[in-house]
């Protein structure tokens, strides 16, 4: 069964959603400013490390080792967490995870839980499931709180409210938090959130988090954050529930020496994020006295089965690929219609939900390769994109019915494939092109093609076919050589 | 065992059809040719640590062992600290006079008491020069996690010999605390901060809004 929860609504095609987003000039200004700032910060701190490439390679290799032996490491993690006094639950999909979590909260008769920002809980739409069970989940990360109060979806995996500017946030806080007077200074806005959440931190009995790392050998879970809302949730409540995708595991404590360098520098562009917490099961007299770890599959084992797509599970959710992507920078995150936007979303979402449910996402890229270059765990995103495009085409051919088979693009590509695989046909087509192109050529360029091909020339010119092809030239040269040697 | 557990493990095993059954985890190579040991001189190390702390908006002062108690008292006075939380094993010689000391004896201080205090004084386990990070490992004179979190002002004492150069050195030093003692670990790099609004960094959200570090140099 494919999990559908990753996709926010049955996705409008990316092309359509992107067009709408591009018309929003405020959004483009906000996005442009934000991504430029964070790109510069990242470049500066990455530049400080002489061994950055060695760290990336080690990160990739550790992830590869983990994924190739995922069953082994998951069992080891389960054992370690239990030994340290924690409980381990397994969830095949979103609804199973939500059921497990809701039950734990119910056992403690809690009507309210506090949450640390977690993409995984967004993916399974936990807040909605809790609400249906009569439990209020309060997001405590500032950006998540903004999104929750506004009733919106996140547009960036690290800074979900990146699409909103300070005056929009000021208005929102005045309307929803009952603050009478408030400036739009970010410091004052942060102080308003502090005042609003303080009492909740001190009194709410159950917290829910994701997990950045889970160490198989020790059962230690790690959370990186900035504001201290994470530490509050991990330390003060009596009960802690952490949900993690099965791929978040690392074999050994030592492996953190790599990831604690890769993640903050790639993510927020800091040498180290303000706070990182590690805990191992339950510690007497310190922190929650009941700990539950929920291991979530929700489509990941299917990603694992694809040998090219597998590397997608290397992802540590840093968001460097979003910030560098020329497409994301202009459209923002909402156009992707997925919990995971940007280049990583374009490859992760179709694999989690099946290409047939997100067939436009693998095309949400110009294949420029910048995402691969910045990826701290060396996910070859362009390679996976092309691989998925092939799957989308195959899916249309196999399951698109007659409409799929008679699709003009499909017919054209099939004709092209026959032409390219036959020398005589290929050269005949070249000659036809040379002869037939003249009505469209102006000063050596074709600026407008007819019919469906017009899409290609809408944004760029095409160089006209030369009167002498490489093959012609080669043959001529060979003849001349033969003549000369005679 | 649960049905879900067996199902997930079966899915994973069938997904890994390309991995030979004889392959062991260590057969999948991991080259660790990144830096694991710094080569910086101690004096420079302290300087870099200080520099990076200041860069992330922590306040830093260098003091000698003899000056420490006076420096603590001075810092508390400057920040208007009247009620100071301390872990029960913090040296009494560090306690500032003229300040009400709230000792977290047997972890007895309530969250409300912590919230109503003006600050907390702790030692630390490790300082990392490369990143300006202070690491608490729930060891000596550090107390439980809540006491260094709820108060709005954290005054932290770092001995110069606790400073290492690189992150891998720190991770390696923490190995026993995690694997043998299962102690909670907290990395602190500057005061709590957010960049959620237009990516402008604002210091001070939920964690202590002021972090002050006293480095004890000989």
Interface residues (C-beta under 8 A of the other chain):
Chain A: X30 X33 X34 X37 X38 X50 X51 X54 X55 X57 X58 X61 X62 X64 X65 X68 X69 X70 X71 X72 X73 X74 X75 X84 X89 X90 X91 X92 X96 X140 X141 X142 X143 X146 X159 X161 X162 X165 X166 X169 X186 X187 X189 X190 X191 X193 X194 X197 X198 X201 X202 X215 X217 X218 X220 X226 X227 X228 X229 X231 X232 X234 X235 X236 X246 X251 X253 X254 X256 X257 X258 X260 X261 X268 X270 X271 X272 X273 X274 X275 X276 X277 X278 X279 X280 X281 X283 X285 X286 X287 X295 X297 X301 X302 X304 X305 X307
Chain B: X2 X4 X5 X7 X8 X9 X11 X12 X13 X14 X15 X16 X17 X18 X19 X23 X24 X25 X26 X28 X29 X30 X31 X32 X33 X34 X35 X36 X52 X56 X106 X107 X111 X112 X115 X128 X130 X131 X132 X133 X138 X144 X145 X146 X149 X150 X167 X168 X171 X172 X174 X175 X178 X179 X182 X183 X184 X185 X186 X187 X188 X189 X190 X191 X192 X193 X194 X195 X196 X197 X198 X199 X200 X202 X204 X205 X206 X207 X208
